[in-house]
Amino acid sequence: MIPGTIERDIVIEAPVEAVWRAVTQPDQISRWFTGAAEIDLRPNGTGTLVWDGRATSQPATVHLRIVTIEPPRTFSFRWLHPAGAAAGDNNSLLVKFTLTPEGGHTRLRLA
């Protein structure tokens, strides 16, 4: 069963380039979301997000497949697919970040 959707729209007091790095670079992702991250940042690239148990009740590893990479505006990936299976529409959740400049700030839409 595929989980529900993730939706959020926020304005961040930082330029698009800084927010882009925060959502695409492993060293930045591991500062705000996971204990560790690895990402091959290209279409059909793969990645891994690791939680060490501090933020979750137990350690967890999630595998990703990159869908869209259009710097510095759009980044999407699929996750939560069964181990060993190829991520697709029917077995994984699509996570999409869309960044839009607003003055010196950035609107981040997560859908």
N, C-alpha and C positions, 0 to 999 in steps of 0.2 A: 504494500500500500504506500502510495506517495503521500508525504505530509502535505499540509495546507500550504498556503502562500505566505511569503514574507513581504510586507510592504511598509515602507517608511520614506518620508520626504522631509529632509532637514536642510537648513542653511548653515554652513560651516564658515567660520571667520578665518578663511585661508584661501589662497589662490588655487585654481584648478590643478595646477601642476603638483602642488603639495598634497592635495587630497588624492590625486591619481597615484602618487607614490604610496600613500597610506593604505590604499585598497589593492595594490598590485605587487608591492615589493615584500618578499618574505620577512626581511628584518623589521619592516614597519608593521606588517600584519601581526607578527608575534609580540608586538608592544601593546596592541589594543584588543586582540581577539583570541589568539591561541598561545600555547606555550612554545610552539615551533611551527614553521611553515616552509614548504618547498613548492615552487611553481615554475613550470616550463612555460613561460609567458608567450605563447603563440597559439593560433587556432589548432585545436585537437591536442594541444599540449596537456600534460598531466600534472597533478599536484597532490600534496598531502598536507592536511592540517592535523596537528597533534595537540590534544589537551592532556596535561599531566596530572589531573585530579584536583588541582587547586580550585578551578572554576567549575568543575563538574564533580559528581559524586564518585566517579571512577575515571581512570585514564581512558582516553578514546582517540582513535585515529580515523580520519575521514579522507577518502580518496576523491579527487576532483578530475573533471575533464573540461578544459577550456573550450568555450563555444565561440565567443566574440572577443576580439581585442582591437579596439580602435582608439589608440592614444590621442589625446588624454580625455576622451569623452565617454567611451562605453567599454565595459568589461563584464563578461558573463561567464558562468561556469555551471556545470551540473555536479551535484553531490548527493550523497545518501543512496547510491545505487548498491545493490548486493555485491559483496566481495567477489571478484573474478568476472563480473558481468560488465558488458559495455554499457555506459550510461546512455539512456535514451528518454524519449518523451514519456514513456509509460512506467519507468522504474526509478526515476530520480527527480530531484527538485532543481529547477532552473533558478539561479541567483543572478540578478542583473543589476549592476551599478551604472547609473547614467549621471554624468557630471555636467552642470551648466554654469558658466560664470555669471555672477550677479554683482557687478561692481568689482570690488576687491575680494568678494566672498564667493563661495561655491554652493550651489544647490545640488545636493546629493539625493538622488531618487533610487531607492532600493526596491526592486520588484521581482 
